Amino acid sequence: MNPSPSPLVASGVRGGYDRRIVLDGVDVEIPDGSFTAIIGPNACGKSTLLRVLARLLKPRDGAVLLDGADIRDLSAKQLARRLGLLPQTPIAPDGITVADLVGRGRHPHQSLLSQWSRGDEEAVARAMAATRVSELAERQISELSGGQRQRVWIAMALAQQTGLLLLDEPTTYLDITYQLEVLELLERLRGEGRTIVAVLHDLNQAARYADHLIAMRDGAILAQGAPGELLTVETVERVFGLRSRIIADPDTGSPIVLPRSAV
């Protein structure tokens, strides 16, 4: 059986900000149905790559294909029906409730002739149940903890009912309990058939929860593959400049990277 085609592909992408080139000839294929984590040191181009994949940043050269179509040729509504995005620091309007924010995920499916429907109501209810925020429906976003807010933002993206979800550093600024809660949610969503792409900082969390890694340094892709194959002593040193030892998690079998000074 032939593998499913990659839903999201970047070919020869070169881009950055103003005159500064961050990505230089990057090629990426996101496996269908995977939880892909983009890893690498600070300022290596991880978030820039995600922004290009989400069409928030236009590449100078190269192309991004979404389900085989050039992403530049899609209307904003067409794109939003196929790709959900959680940016690094989303901002909610003052006074908005959880239910209203999640409901905004249904905007791509509405038009002047097709307003709020029972189907929209059901999609929002399913998204809130999947992220376990249903009991928070009438609460204002400003009243929630960091972990609760992040789950609500993910619920809004889920309400779009896209098969592809991109998240930029979804665990940043969260304490360890909320970090694991968000990662377990993403792992569960992948198990339900969605394709997840997330920028992550914690190498061991990426290895534990993702099943595909993209390792970056200085705007280039140094390696792509399954955690057990990609995370070698040599690759960790090339990507992070870290001398390490790698052991297997006794419970999951996923690789754990330990600094040499810690072993």
VEXNU-137861 format. One record per residue (C-alpha): residue number from 0; x, y, z; residue in three letters. Coordinates in pm, whole numbers, plus 50000, padded with zeros to 5 digits. Layout:
# VEXNU-137861
resi	u	v	w	resn
NUM	X	Y	Z	ala
...
//
This chain:
# VEXNU-137861
resi	u	v	w	resn
0	50000	50000	50000	met
1	50134	50344	49908	asn
2	50170	50591	50196	pro
3	49920	50877	50212	ser
4	50046	51192	50039	pro
5	50180	51465	50264	ser
6	49905	51723	50330	pro
7	50159	52004	50371	leu
8	50481	52038	50173	val
9	50739	52318	50154	ala
10	50978	52309	49860	ser
11	51287	52529	49828	gly
12	51144	52788	50068	val
13	51356	53097	50122	arg
14	51226	53377	50337	gly
15	51258	53604	50635	gly
16	51185	53957	50754	tyr
17	51277	54276	50566	asp
18	51628	54214	50434	arg
19	51714	53938	50682	arg
20	51692	53588	50539	ile
21	51596	53331	50804	val
22	51508	53027	50591	leu
23	51731	52945	50296	asp
24	51613	52669	50065	gly
25	51408	52466	50314	val
26	51231	52144	50209	asp
27	50971	51990	50442	val
28	50706	51718	50409	glu
29	50459	51678	50694	ile
30	50345	51312	50718	pro
31	49970	51266	50702	asp
32	49819	51184	51041	gly
33	50140	51264	51228	ser
34	50223	51474	51532	phe
35	50523	51662	51396	thr
36	50736	51867	51635	ala
37	50973	52134	51502	ile
38	51275	52150	51735	ile
39	51601	52342	51750	gly
40	51784	52614	51946	pro
41	51642	52963	51992	asn
42	51634	53185	51682	ala
43	51697	52894	51446	cys
44	51388	52963	51232	gly
45	51128	52731	51388	lys
46	50851	52989	51422	ser
47	50943	53142	51087	thr
48	50897	52804	50921	leu
49	50558	52760	51089	leu
50	50452	53109	50976	arg
51	50545	53025	50618	val
52	50355	52695	50635	leu
53	50049	52882	50764	ala
54	50079	53158	50498	arg
55	50136	53425	50761	leu
56	50470	53497	50596	leu
57	50522	53500	50221	lys
58	50838	53321	50106	pro
59	51082	53505	49877	arg
60	51135	53185	49679	asp
61	50991	52835	49674	gly
62	50638	52718	49735	ala
63	50411	52569	50002	val
64	50155	52313	49888	leu
65	49844	52229	50089	leu
66	49681	51907	49969	asp
67	49869	51953	49642	gly
68	49751	52312	49579	ala
69	49978	52617	49601	asp
70	49877	52782	49927	ile
71	49902	53125	49761	arg
72	49612	53038	49532	asp
73	49366	52969	49815	leu
74	49128	53231	49946	ser
75	49144	53312	50316	ala
76	48821	53119	50375	lys
77	48942	52817	50174	gln
78	49263	52812	50376	leu
79	49080	52842	50709	ala
80	48859	52547	50620	arg
81	49163	52325	50568	arg
82	49424	52455	50815	leu
83	49382	52562	51177	gly
84	49643	52782	51343	leu
85	49725	52867	51703	leu
86	49981	53152	51705	pro
87	50237	53199	51979	gln
88	50058	53478	52168	thr
89	49688	53485	52071	pro
90	49488	53779	52203	ile
91	49122	53757	52300	ala
92	48886	54058	52289	pro
93	48799	54205	52628	asp
94	48496	54049	52795	gly
95	48458	53756	52555	ile
96	48338	53426	52695	thr
97	48480	53082	52625	val
98	48178	52977	52418	ala
99	48193	53294	52206	asp
100	48566	53258	52141	leu
101	48535	52892	52041	val
102	48241	52988	51820	gly
103	48468	53216	51618	arg
104	48626	52903	51480	gly
105	48308	52855	51275	arg
106	48347	53181	51079	his
107	48515	53011	50778	pro
108	48203	52798	50734	his
109	47958	53088	50735	gln
110	47846	53339	50475	ser
111	47574	53597	50421	leu
112	47344	53316	50308	leu
113	47455	53065	50571	ser
114	47457	53201	50923	gln
115	47489	53018	51257	trp
116	47338	52671	51230	ser
117	47277	52358	51431	arg
118	47587	52214	51267	gly
119	47793	52506	51399	asp
120	47649	52452	51746	glu
121	47741	52083	51734	glu
122	48094	52155	51607	ala
123	48156	52399	51893	val
124	48018	52154	52149	ala
125	48242	51874	52017	arg
126	48550	52101	52019	ala
127	48484	52209	52376	met
128	48424	51853	52489	ala
129	48745	51733	52320	ala
130	48948	51997	52502	thr
131	48752	51954	52827	arg
132	48641	52316	52856	val
133	48264	52265	52830	ser
134	48214	52355	53195	glu
135	48391	52688	53130	leu
136	48152	52795	52851	ala
137	48014	53103	53027	glu
138	48342	53211	53188	arg
139	48536	53506	53047	gln
140	48875	53427	52899	ile
141	49040	53676	53138	ser
142	48926	53466	53435	glu
143	49100	53146	53324	leu
144	49436	52995	53413	ser
145	49709	52968	53150	gly
146	49640	52602	53084	gly
147	49265	52660	53056	gln
148	49318	52946	52811	arg
149	49542	52735	52593	gln
150	49283	52457	52580	arg
151	49018	52712	52481	val
152	49234	52845	52197	trp
153	49288	52489	52076	ile
154	48911	52434	52097	ala
155	48859	52735	51870	met
156	49100	52587	51617	ala
157	48924	52249	51643	leu
158	48589	52415	51580	ala
159	48717	52502	51233	gln
160	48702	52125	51166	gln
161	49027	52116	50974	thr
162	49236	51802	50937	gly
163	49557	52001	50987	leu
164	49645	52199	51301	leu
165	49955	52420	51340	leu
166	50064	52548	51683	leu
167	50349	52786	51764	asp
168	50501	52704	52104	glu
169	50171	52589	52262	pro
170	50337	52506	52598	thr
171	50542	52824	52646	thr
172	50477	53007	52977	tyr
173	50279	52712	53115	leu
174	50384	52520	53424	asp
175	50470	52153	53382	ile
176	50121	52025	53466	thr
177	49959	52240	53197	tyr
178	50238	52161	52949	gln
179	50170	51790	52977	leu
180	49795	51849	52965	glu
181	49827	52033	52632	val
182	50067	51775	52487	leu
183	49842	51487	52587	glu
184	49552	51665	52417	leu
185	49754	51702	52096	leu
186	49858	51337	52113	glu
187	49493	51240	52151	arg
188	49391	51456	51854	leu
189	49654	51288	51640	arg
190	49513	50954	51746	gly
191	49174	51070	51620	glu
192	49317	51131	51274	gly
193	49429	51492	51272	arg
194	49770	51604	51149	thr
195	49945	51816	51413	ile
196	50248	52042	51362	val
197	50389	52221	51668	ala
198	50698	52423	51753	val
199	50831	52283	52082	leu
200	51125	52385	52299	his
201	51155	52085	52528	asp
202	51344	51813	52341	leu
203	51232	51528	52567	asn
204	50867	51634	52553	gln
205	50892	51642	52173	ala
206	51042	51292	52172	ala
207	50775	51163	52410	arg
208	50464	51299	52240	tyr
209	50551	51355	51872	ala
210	50602	51074	51624	asp
211	50789	51287	51368	his
212	51059	51548	51433	leu
213	51203	51828	51220	ile
214	51538	51944	51362	ala
215	51654	52294	51263	met
216	51961	52506	51308	arg
217	52054	52842	51151	asp
218	51751	52841	50923	gly
219	51821	52498	50776	ala
220	51671	52153	50825	ile
221	51942	51926	50964	leu
222	51731	51614	51008	ala
223	51374	51484	50980	gln
224	51232	51155	51103	gly
225	51095	50948	51389	ala
226	51234	51040	51734	pro
227	51398	50701	51783	gly
228	51588	50738	51456	glu
229	51660	51111	51461	leu
230	51775	51157	51819	leu
231	52129	51031	51816	thr
232	52423	51168	52013	val
233	52567	51308	51690	glu
234	52245	51482	51582	thr
235	52182	51634	51924	val
236	52533	51781	51920	glu
237	52492	51913	51564	arg
238	52156	52073	51636	val
239	52195	52195	51994	phe
240	52572	52191	52050	gly
241	52504	51960	52344	leu
242	52717	51662	52442	arg
243	52464	51407	52557	ser
244	52373	51053	52637	arg
245	52048	50902	52513	ile
246	51853	50639	52702	ile
247	51511	50480	52648	ala
248	51216	50578	52864	asp
249	51136	50260	53064	pro
250	50762	50319	53029	asp
251	50720	50438	52669	thr
252	51047	50342	52499	gly
253	51083	50696	52364	ser
254	51435	50843	52372	pro
255	51541	51065	52662	ile
256	51828	51306	52606	val
257	52053	51364	52910	leu
258	52338	51615	52921	pro
259	52674	51448	52980	arg
260	52712	51641	53306	ser
261	52391	51475	53431	ala
262	52500	51115	53375	val
//
